[in-house]
Amino acid sequence: MVSLFLIFNIAISWGLFTLIWLVQIIIYPGFNRIPAAEFVIYHRWYVIRISAVVLPLMICEATVTIGWLLFEGYSYVRLTSGFLVGIIWLSTFLLQVPIHNRLQSGKDDASIRRLIETNWIRTIAWSIKAIVVTTAAVTGLA
């Protein structure tokens, strides 16, 4: 039987997978297309809205992953999932958030480039996590 922790993990992982690929391929590169005079207003608008979507999902993902480990025990899949969530949180709050804080002051091409480059960490981690938890459910290895 597939656990609710695994089902929730799959759903959240694929939601964040989809979101992070949109951010990586469309949204962050799109920052380059915003005129400098309008960038601060646009960026503030973007950060408020994306945070309202991403932060609750990230909190749910962390909660479900921790619950999965605590209530169903340790396994390769659960530990891998927890490790990837940790990488994503570290990347988010040590790399992407500080870059977004710098961009609040105005458009900066180097910061936008750095944002796109460092965001690959989250893009890859969420991609791997979605594949790992889905594969675990399909193969019964969770």
ZADRENRO-643759 format. One line per 3 residues: number of its first residue (from 1); for each residue y, z, x of N, C-alpha, C. Coordinates in pm, 1 decimal. Layout:
BEGIN
NUM) Y:Z:X:Y:Z:X:Y:Z:X | ...
REM end
This chain:
BEGIN
1) -118.8:0.0:84.0:0.0:0.0:0.0:124.9:0.0:88.3 | 220.8:-81.1:55.4:345.5:-89.5:130.2:438.0:22.3:83.0 | 493.9:96.6:176.3:579.0:210.6:141.1:717.5:166.5:95.9
4) 781.6:254.7:21.2:919.6:227.3:-21.2:1012.8:219.6:98.9 | 986.9:299.8:201.8:1069.3:293.1:322.4:1064.6:152.6:382.8 | 944.6:94.5:385.9:930.6:-39.5:441.9:997.6:-143.3:352.5
7) 979.8:-130.8:222.0:1042.8:-226.0:128.8:1195.1:-220.9:142.4 | 1250.9:-99.6:143.9:1396.4:-86.5:160.1:1441.3:-139.8:295.4 | 1362.5:-114.2:399.4:1394.4:-164.0:532.7:1399.5:-316.3:534.7
10) 1303.2:-379.0:470.4:1300.8:-525.9:464.8:1425.1:-578.3:392.6 | 1453.3:-521.2:276.3:1568.4:-568.3:197.4:1699.6:-552.2:273.3 | 1719.7:-434.9:330.9:1844.2:-408.7:404.0:1851.6:-496.1:529.4
13) 1739.1:-509.3:598.8:1737.3:-589.2:722.4:1775.4:-734.6:695.7 | 1719.9:-792.3:590.7:1751.8:-933.0:562.6:1893.8:-949.0:509.8 | 1943.7:-849.2:437.7:2084.1:-853.7:395.9:2176.7:-851.4:516.2
16) 2149.0:-761.8:610.7:2232.1:-752.1:730.7:2210.5:-872.1:823.6 | 2088.8:-924.1:827.3:2060.7:-1046.3:903.0:2151.2:-1159.9:854.7 | 2153.2:-1179.8:723.6:2235.5:-1286.7:665.7:2382.9:-1263.9:695.1
19) 2427.1:-1141.6:674.6:2567.8:-1108.6:696.6:2608.7:-1128.2:842.7 | 2526.0:-1081.5:936.4:2565.5:-1089.3:1077.4:2568.4:-1233.5:1125.8 | 2479.2:-1318.3:1074.8:2483.6:-1459.1:1114.3:2607.4:-1528.6:1058.1
22) 2649.4:-1491.6:937.6:2775.9:-1545.6:883.8:2893.8:-1501.8:970.0 | 2892.8:-1374.5:1008.7:2999.5:-1322.3:1094.6:2998.5:-1395.0:1229.5 | 2880.8:-1409.4:1289.4:2869.6:-1466.7:1423.9:2904.4:-1615.5:1428.3
25) 2861.6:-1689.3:1328.2:2876.3:-1835.1:1331.4:3003.3:-1884.7:1261.3 | 3050.3:-1810.1:1161.2:3164.8:-1858.2:1082.2:3287.9:-1768.0:1095.6 | 3271.7:-1639.4:1068.1:3387.9:-1551.9:1055.2:3456.9:-1525.9:1188.2
28) 3384.2:-1475.4:1289.0:3450.0:-1446.1:1416.8:3506.8:-1571.6:1482.8 | 3434.2:-1682.9:1488.4:3496.3:-1803.5:1543.7:3617.1:-1849.7:1460.7 | 3614.2:-1819.3:1330.6:3726.5:-1854.6:1243.7:3854.2:-1779.8:1277.9
31) 3842.7:-1666.5:1346.1:3962.4:-1594.3:1389.1:4052.0:-1684.3:1474.5 | 3991.0:-1775.4:1549.0:4068.2:-1867.1:1632.9:4154.7:-1961.6:1550.7 | 4120.6:-1982.3:1426.0:4192.5:-2075.8:1340.1:4308.1:-2010.8:1263.7
34) 4318.8:-1879.1:1271.1:4426.2:-1808.1:1202.0:4551.5:-1814.2:1289.4 | 4661.8:-1861.4:1234.6:4785.9:-1864.6:1312.8:4826.3:-1724.2:1359.1 | 4878.2:-1716.0:1479.4:4915.7:-1586.9:1539.2:5009.4:-1507.1:1448.4
37) 5102.3:-1574.5:1382.3:5199.5:-1506.1:1296.8:5133.4:-1440.1:1175.3 | 5017.1:-1488.3:1135.6:4947.9:-1434.9:1017.5:4825.9:-1350.0:1054.4 | 4796.1:-1341.8:1182.3:4670.4:-1281.4:1224.8:4658.9:-1133.7:1190.0
40) 4761.0:-1054.5:1214.5:4754.2:-909.9:1190.4:4725.8:-881.9:1042.7 | 4794.2:-950.9:955.8:4773.8:-930.5:811.2:4632.6:-973.4:771.9 | 4589.2:-1090.5:820.9:4455.1:-1137.7:789.1:4349.2:-1042.4:843.8
43) 4365.1:-1002.0:968.4:4265.8:-915.4:1031.4:4254.5:-783.0:956.3 | 4363.6:-723.1:917.6:4361.7:-597.8:841.7:4286.5:-618.7:709.8 | 4317.6:-729.6:641.5:4250.9:-766.0:516.2:4100.4:-779.2:538.0
46) 4060.5:-849.3:643.2:3919.7:-871.4:675.8:3847.7:-740.1:706.0 | 3904.1:-658.1:793.7:3838.4:-534.8:837.3:3813.7:-440.6:719.1 | 3910.5:-427.4:630.4:3893.8:-339.7:513.4:3779.0:-389.4:426.7
49) 3774.5:-517.5:402.1:3672.6:-572.6:313.5:3533.6:-575.5:376.5 | 3524.2:-615.9:501.5:3392.4:-622.5:566.0:3336.1:-482.4:585.9 | 3423.2:-385.2:615.0:3377.4:-247.4:632.2:3318.7:-192.1:503.0
52) 3378.0:-229.9:389.7:3329.5:-183.0:259.8:3190.6:-238.3:228.9 | 3154.3:-348.1:290.7:3021.6:-407.0:271.4:2924.7:-358.4:379.2 | 2966.8:-367.0:505.3:2875.8:-340.9:616.9:2847.2:-191.8:636.3
55) 2946.7:-107.8:630.3:2925.3:34.1:659.3:2823.4:99.3:565.4 | 2833.2:80.2:434.1:2730.1:138.8:347.2:2589.3:84.8:378.5 | 2580.0:-44.0:409.2:2449.3:-101.1:444.3:2395.5:-41.6:573.9
58) 2483.5:-24.5:672.6:2439.9:34.9:799.2:2395.8:179.9:780.7 | 2467.8:254.7:698.7:2430.6:393.8:672.0:2296.3:398.6:598.8 | 2278.9:311.6:501.1:2150.4:305.0:429.9:2038.0:267.1:525.9
61) 2063.7:170.4:612.1:1962.1:127.6:707.8:1921.9:242.3:800.4 | 2018.5:313.4:852.7:1989.1:426.4:941.7:1912.9:536.1:866.9 | 1954.8:566.0:745.7:1889.9:669.7:665.7:1745.1:632.5:634.1
64) 1724.5:509.8:591.8:1589.0:463.6:559.4:1501.4:462.8:684.2 | 1556.0:418.6:794.9:1478.4:413.1:919.3:1440.9:553.6:967.2 | 1535.9:645.4:962.4:1507.4:784.4:1001.6:1404.1:845.7:906.6
67) 1421.6:824.1:777.6:1324.6:874.3:679.8:1186.7:816.5:702.8 | 1181.0:689.0:733.1:1054.6:620.5:760.3:982.7:686.7:877.9 | 1057.6:715.9:982.8:999.3:782.3:1100.4:957.5:926.2:1069.8
70) 1042.6:999.8:1000.9:1015.0:1141.2:975.2:902.3:1163.7:874.7 | 899.4:1082.7:768.8:804.1:1107.4:661.1:674.3:1028.4:672.5 | 676.0:920.9:750.9:553.7:841.1:762.5:499.2:838.0:904.6
73) 564.9:906.4:993.8:514.1:918.6:1130.4:557.1:804.2:1220.9 | 524.7:823.5:1346.7:563.6:726.0:1447.7:461.0:613.7:1456.3 | 512.1:493.8:1472.5:428.8:377.4:1499.6:515.0:282.3:1582.2
76) 452.4:184.4:1641.6:526.2:86.2:1721.2:636.7:21.5:1638.1 | 603.4:-17.0:1516.0:700.5:-84.7:1428.6:815.7:8.0:1393.4 | 785.5:131.2:1357.5:890.7:226.1:1318.6:979.4:262.6:1436.5
79) 918.2:282.6:1551.7:997.3:314.2:1671.3:1082.5:194.9:1713.6 | 1027.0:75.2:1705.1:1103.4:-46.1:1737.2:1221.5:-60.3:1642.1 | 1195.9:-38.1:1514.8:1301.6:-44.6:1414.3:1411.7:57.0:1445.6
82) 1372.3:179.5:1475.5:1470.5:283.5:1509.3:1548.5:251.0:1634.9 | 1479.6:198.0:1735.5:1545.8:158.0:1860.2:1650.0:49.8:1832.8 | 1613.8:-50.3:1753.2:1706.8:-159.9:1722.3:1827.4:-110.2:1642.6
85) 1804.2:-20.2:1548.6:1916.4:38.4:1472.7:2009.2:113.7:1568.1 | 1952.1:186.1:1663.5:2033.4:255.9:1763.1:2117.2:160.1:1846.2 | 2057.7:51.1:1890.0:2130.1:-51.9:1966.5:2244.9:-108.1:1883.1
88) 2217.7:-135.0:1756.5:2320.0:-191.4:1667.0:2436.3:-93.4:1650.3 | 2406.3:33.3:1628.8:2513.0:133.2:1612.8:2593.6:147.7:1740.9 | 2525.2:154.2:1854.0:2597.0:165.6:1982.0:2686.5:43.9:2004.4
91) 2633.1:-73.7:1981.4:2712.7:-195.8:1998.9:2833.3:-196.0:1905.8 | 2809.2:-160.0:1781.2:2917.4:-160.9:1681.5:3031.5:-67.6:1722.3 | 2996.9:57.0:1754.8:3101.6:157.1:1775.3:3153.4:165.5:1918.7
94) 3078.0:111.7:2014.4:3126.3:110.4:2153.0:3187.5:-23.3:2194.0 | 3151.3:-130.0:2125.4:3202.2:-262.5:2164.0:3287.5:-327.3:2055.3 | 3228.7:-356.0:1938.4:3302.0:-433.0:1837.4:3418.7:-355.9:1775.3
97) 3399.7:-228.9:1741.6:3510.3:-152.7:1681.3:3631.3:-144.2:1775.5 | 3612.9:-110.9:1904.1:3730.1:-109.9:1992.8:3799.7:-246.7:2003.2 | 3724.0:-353.8:1998.9:3786.0:-487.0:2003.7:3866.2:-510.0:1876.0
100) 3808.9:-474.7:1762.0:3883.6:-488.1:1636.2:4009.7:-401.9:1639.6 | 4000.9:-284.3:1699.3:4120.6:-198.8:1710.7:4228.7:-267.5:1793.4 | 4189.8:-336.5:1901.5:4287.6:-411.1:1982.6:4348.2:-526.1:1901.5
103) 4266.1:-590.5:1821.3:4314.5:-705.1:1743.3:4408.9:-663.5:1631.2 | 4413.5:-535.6:1598.0:4510.4:-487.7:1497.9:4653.6:-508.3:1544.8 | 4672.3:-517.0:1677.8:4806.6:-535.4:1733.4:4851.5:-679.9:1732.0
106) 4757.3:-771.2:1719.9:4792.8:-912.4:1719.3:4680.5:-998.7:1773.9 | 4694.8:-1125.8:1752.8:4593.9:-1221.8:1796.4:4586.8:-1224.1:1948.6 | 4465.1:-1216.7:1998.8:4442.0:-1219.9:2142.9:4313.9:-1300.0:2165.9
109) 4328.4:-1419.4:2222.8:4215.1:-1508.6:2240.2:4102.7:-1446.9:2323.0 | 4138.2:-1371.9:2426.6:4036.4:-1308.2:2510.6:3957.3:-1204.6:2430.3 | 4025.1:-1128.7:2346.0:3956.3:-1029.4:2262.7:3866.7:-1095.6:2159.8
112) 3911.3:-1204.7:2103.5:3828.5:-1278.1:2007.3:3704.1:-1332.5:2077.3 | 3721.3:-1388.7:2195.8:3606.7:-1437.1:2274.5:3509.1:-1323.4:2303.6 | 3562.4:-1211.0:2344.3:3478.9:-1093.6:2375.8:3405.5:-1044.0:2250.5
115) 3473.0:-1047.5:2137.2:3412.4:-1007.4:2011.0:3292.7:-1097.7:1978.8 | 3312.1:-1226.6:1992.0:3203.9:-1322.3:1965.7:3088.9:-1301.1:2064.1 | 3121.7:-1284.5:2190.8:3017.4:-1266.4:2293.2:2938.1:-1137.1:2271.6
118) 3006.6:-1025.6:2250.4:2935.9:-898.3:2236.1:2863.0:-887.6:2103.1 | 2907.9:-961.3:2002.7:2842.7:-955.3:1872.4:2702.4:-1015.7:1875.1 | 2671.1:-1092.2:1978.5:2535.3:-1143.7:1992.7:2434.3:-1029.8:2002.8
121) 2475.8:-915.7:2055.3:2385.3:-800.6:2063.7:2337.7:-762.8:1924.4 | 2430.0:-748.6:1830.7:2393.1:-711.6:1693.7:2319.4:-824.2:1623.8 | 2364.3:-946.8:1647.6:2299.9:-1061.8:1583.2:2152.9:-1070.3:1622.8
124) 2125.5:-1056.2:1750.3:1986.8:-1061.9:1798.2:1908.2:-940.7:1750.5 | 1967.2:-821.7:1759.2:1895.7:-699.9:1718.6:1860.4:-703.5:1569.9 | 1955.2:-742.3:1484.1:1924.7:-748.4:1340.9:1824.1:-859.3:1310.7
127) 1829.4:-967.5:1385.5:1731.9:-1075.3:1366.0:1592.1:-1027.3:1401.3 | 1578.8:-963.6:1515.9:1447.8:-911.6:1557.8:1398.0:-808.1:1457.6 | 1486.3:-718.5:1414.9:1445.2:-613.1:1321.6:1394.9:-672.5:1190.7
130) 1464.8:-771.0:1136.7:1420.9:-833.2:1011.5:1282.4:-895.3:1027.1 | 1260.9:-961.5:1139.3:1130.7:-1023.8:1164.5:1022.8:-918.2:1183.9 | 1052.5:-812.7:1259.2:953.4:-707.5:1287.1:910.2:-636.5:1159.1
133) 1006.1:-593.9:1076.6:967.5:-519.1:956.4:896.9:-609.0:855.1 | 936.6:-734.0:847.4:869.9:-827.0:755.2:728.2:-857.6:803.3 | 714.4:-882.4:931.5:581.9:-907.8:988.3:491.0:-786.8:968.9
136) 546.4:-667.8:985.2:468.4:-545.4:967.1:417.2:-535.2:823.2 | 501.6:-570.4:727.4:460.3:-563.3:586.8:351.8:-667.0:556.7 | 370.0:-787.3:607.9:275.8:-895.9:580.8:139.5:-869.1:646.1
139) 141.9:-815.2:766.0:16.4:-790.9:839.1:-43.9:-654.8:812.7 | 31.1:-567.1:747.0:-17.5:-432.7:719.4:-11.4:-339.9:840.4 | 70.5:-374.9:939.7:79.7:-295.0:1062.1:188.7:-188.9:1060.5
142) 255.3:-172.9:947.8:365.0:-76.4:942.0:310.9:63.5:954.1
REM end
